[in-house]
Amino acid sequence: MKVYRQAASVVLLLGALTSAARVVVDWNVGYVNLDRDGHSPRRAIGVNGALPIPPVFATRGDTLVINVHNSLDVTTSIHAHGLFQNGTSFMDGPAMVTQCGIPPGHSFTYEYEADHAGTFWIHGHDHHQNSDGLRTPLVVHERREPHRYDEEYLLSLEDWYPFEFAARLKDTLDPTKTFPPPASFPYALFNGHPTTPTLKFKPGKTYRFRILNMSTTEWFQFNLPGHQMRVIEADGEYSQPSAVDGLDMGPGERYSVLVTAHPTDSHNYHYNATLYAGFVPRIEDKNPRHYQGLIEYREGAPIMPTTEPANFKWVSDVELCSLSGNPPLPVDRQIELTVGGSLFTTGQTMDIINNITYAQPLIPSLYSAMSLDTPLAMNEAAYGPQTHAIILKHLEYIELLVNSPNSLPHPMHLHGHAFQIIEYGSLVNKSEPVRRFSSEVNAPMQRDTIVIPINSYVKIRFRADNPGVWLFHCHMDIHFGMGMALTFIEAPDVLRQRQKVPEAMLELCRAQGINTQGNGAGNTGLDLAGLPLPPIRPVLRYSEKCNAPMKRDTFVVPVDHYAKLRFRADNPGVWLLHCHMDVHFGMGMALTFFEAPDVLRQHQKVPDSMLELCRAQGIRTEGNKAGNAGPDLAGLSPPPTTAFQNGRPSTPTSTPTNQQGNFSSSCFLIF
C-alpha cells in the first residue's frame, strides 16, 4: 500500500527558497465499483476512475487549482476542510450555501490561495459524497516550520460502510421503519487501504506524523507503544509541544505529533489503531475493531513487548496551548446553541439546533447575502426558516455556548474560522470539575472541529473577521443529513463590498434553473413562497374524545420535550416536586410548593413528637429557612453562582467503553 513519507529537509528547503507556485490537480469525479475493505464490493465515488484519491500537497502561499468534471448523475461540490477562504468565500464548497452544485456533465475550477499551513483534507460537500469516497488529505507546508523534525508521515484514517450513504440516510428518515436503524459496523481504511502501512524508523531520527480522521461517523484511537508522542498541531493550528500517549479523534479532527526513534535498531515495535463508536452496541471484533501495524527499525528484528503506562494520557485539546501565545478573546456576544434530535409530525426523527432542523434554501445563502440590499441582508428571516441563519457583525467577538444534552457525542465543524477552546463542562454531573484552558499559559488552543461529549457543553470563541456565509454543522454525516447544521451570515454589508462571485459559478446555477439573486426562496423582500414548510414537532395532548385527562402523581419528561399538567391547590401544605431518579434528586433536581400557608396554619398543627425529632438533633422548629427571625438568612451556605459549573469531556480508555449515559433520556418527576 502507499505510504506517504517526506524528508523534512526537502520540505523546509523548498518552502524557504521557492516562490509561490500553482498546484494544479485534475479531478474527473465519477462512480467506481470496487471492494475497498476486502468484505463489501460496492459502488463508490472516486477520481479519475480510482480510489483512494491521491493527497494534495502545497506550501503556504501557493495557489490551489482543482479542475473538477462531474461524471456523476447528481450534482457535486468540493470543500477544503480547514482552509478559511478569506476573501474567496464563494470557493468554500458546500452546496446551496456558497454555490450551486456542479451539474452532471459540467466542469468547474476551484482556485484559491493556500494561505494557511497545516493538515487539512478535501472532500465532497454535496449529497454527503464524502461518505462514499470523495475525500483525500490536503497538506499545506509552512515555508519555515516552527518545529524541527527529520521526516514526516501522513496517515489518513477512514471508516468504510458496506452500502452507499444515500441508502443509509433514507432508512434513517423513513417513518415506516424502526428508528434508529439497526447498527452497522464499518471497517477501517489506512491511507485508503484495508491494511496498516509499515512505518520505517531510523535510530535517533524525529518524525512528524500527520494523522487525519476522515471518517463518516466513527472515532479512531491511535498510539505507538514504546514511543512518546508530542502534539504540535490540531486542525492546522500549531500548539506548544505536549506529551501524550495516545490520540482519540472524532470525525474531521486532525493532529500532528512528533515521535523520536530509539537510539538503536535492535527491536521493532507495533502501533495500534482502534475504530470504534461508543453509541452503538459493543460486539467483539465489530465494535471496536482493533488494528496493528509495524514500526520497523530493521527488517527481521524481534518485536519489543510493551505495556501500557499506568497513567495513560489521551490528548485533550483544551489542555493544549497555542504556539501563537494569543490570550483568550474578549466576548461581545454569546450565542447559546442546543443540539439534539426530535420526532416530527411526519413521523421522522431529525436533528435540530435550537429546535430548528436545517434544510437547504432554494438559492445559495451566499448569493442572498450578496444580492439583497443591506437592511434585508442583515435580516435573518430573509434566508428562510430552515437555513437557520445567524447574522454576525463585522469584527465582533463571538462566544458559542453549545449544549449537547443527549447520549451522542457530536463533532462540530465551523467553516471559515478556527476557534479558541475555552471550556468543557458537564450538564448533569456536578462532581466533575469544569475543564478550561491553562490560565498559567493563557493561550487557548485553536481548532476548527470539536467533539462535544455526551451530556456536556463547550464554550468556544472566534472573531467575525472573515465576511462570508459559513456552515456550523455536525461532521457525523448522518447527523448533518438529519439537519444538525446552521448558517452564520457574517458581515453581509462588508461582504458585498469586498467580494464578487465569479460568473462561472453563477452559470452552475443557471444551468439548473436556480436563481442567483433574492432571498432564500429566490424572491424579493420577505416573500418566501416556494420554500417548503418546516416540519412540526408533535404535541401530545389528552384525548378530546373522552375529554377527561388522566391523572397521576408521577410522569416522565422525554428528552428535549416539555410537559404541561394541571392541579388545584386544594391541599394546604409544603410539597416537593422532584426527579425520582435518586441520583438526580441527590444532585438537586427538586423544588418546593408552599401551598396556602395562610390556610395551613389555621387548620393543621405539627404533633409535638415530630418537633422532638428536630430538637433531638439541635434543629430549630421556628423561624425562616435558616432558623432565624425575619429575612436574616445567616448560616445558610451561598447558592452556586452558575448553572454549569462542572464537567469534562469523556475520553475513552484504551479499550473504548460505550458512551451512552444514564442522564440523557427522560426524568421521572413525582409530587
ABEGO torsion letter per residue (X at the ends): XBBBBBBAAAAAAAAAABBBBBBBBBBBBBBBBBBAAGABBBBBBBBGGBOBBBBBBBBBGBBBBBBBBBABABBBBBBBBGBAGBGAAAAAGBBGAABBBBBBGBBBBBBBBBABBEBBBBBBABGGAAAAGBBBBBBBBBABBABBBABBBBBBBBBBBABBAAAAAAAAABAABBOBBBBBBBBBBBGGBABBBBBBBBBGBBBBBBBBBABAABBBBBBBBGBBBBBABBGGBBBBBBBBABBBBBBGBBBBBBBBBBABAABBBBBBBBBBBAABBBBBGAOBBBBBBBBBABBGBBBBBBBBBABBBBBBAAABBBAAGBBBBBBABBBBBBBEBBBBAAGBBBBBBGGBBBBBBABBAAAAAAABBAAAAABAAAAEAAAGBBBBBBGBBBBBBBBBBBABBBBBBBBGBBBBBABBBBAABAABBBBBBBAAAGBBBBBABBBBBBGBBBBBBBBBABBEBBBBBBABAAAAAAGBBBBBBBGAAAAAAABBBBAAAAAAAAAAGBBABEBAAGBBEABABGBBBBBBBBBBBBBAAAGBBBBBABBBBBBGBBBBBBBBBABBEBBBBBBABAAAAAAGBBBBBBBGAAAAAAABBBBAAAAAAAAAAGBBABEBAAGBBEABABGBBBBBABABABEBBBBBBABBBBABBAAABBBBBBX
